[in-house]
Amino acid sequence: MTYTELWHRLTPLYDSNEAKAIVRIVLEERFGLSVTDIYTGKVTQLSAHAVAELRKIMMRLEQAEPVQYVLGKACFYGRSFTVSQGVLIPRPETEDLCTWVIETVLSSFSCPEPCLLDIGTGSGCIAATLALNIPHAHVSAWDISPEALVVARANVKALKASVDVAEVDALNLPSDSDRWEIIVSNPPYICRKEKADMEDNVVCYEPAEALFVPDDDPLLFYRAIARYAFSALRVGGMLFFEINPLYVQSLETLLCETGFKDTELKLDRFGRQRFIKVMR
């Protein structure tokens, strides 16, 4: 099998650039081939054992299984995170949310040991990134999914990130007051009616409970988290959300009616309205 033959097998599912990138990731991560090795034909020099493993991997990829699940890991903010089915794959744009939070905390908070909370942590990628990039931060991460909690705990341990991971339901949050400087969340925000326009590698493999909300209540999680945050944040504390661009105006109204102020929207790296920050 050559590199060209491999990526051509994925073109029924992906455009050529993405197919090439997926195959390169597999060859680099699983088989230790450099980009130079790949382009100079060393794929054909893999051992019989490696070829057998590569065939199995390609069969999974041809079924639209995400390469991150096939390899069991995803890169986020320059670090490797374990991922498995049942846990949302970290997205590149969520790195932009982390950068916004980190820059805000480092520039705007005089608190020497800020307390931060990530609601719906999934793989733990946001919480671990904040803990590793904000000195002396106390970071907590909540999720309701047993699979997510196992993965998140494994990731923060492997990365030596100081994060308290706990089982908490985002739709049944505790009664807290003045507990946090920052709350951040990337909650489920895709309506089920949008499902038809999504790729099979997302719809068929990633956990629906981490992606979808009812068509008649797209702000379900935002409403619950905003209500909690308004009492749980200290005065001057901030709430950050990753958002669905389709519901920006509705979300702004919800946050304003909840009592938040100083609304700020931010684009992601692809130029879409993807993040919002408000202050208590």
ABEGO torsion letter per residue (X at the ends): XBAAAAAAAAAAABBAAAAAAAAAAAAAAAAGBBAAAAAAGAAAABBAAAAAAAAAAAAAAAAGBBAAAAAGBBBBGGBBBBBBBGBBBBBAAAAAAAAAAAAAAAAABABABBBBBBBGAEAGAAAAAAAAABBGBBBBBBBABAAAAAAAAAAAAAAGBBBBBBBBBAABBBBBBGABABBBBBBBABBAAAAAABBAAAAAABBAAAABBBAABAAAAAAAAAAAAAAABBBGBBBBBBBBAAAAAAAAAAAAAAGBBGBBBBBBAAGBBABBBBBX
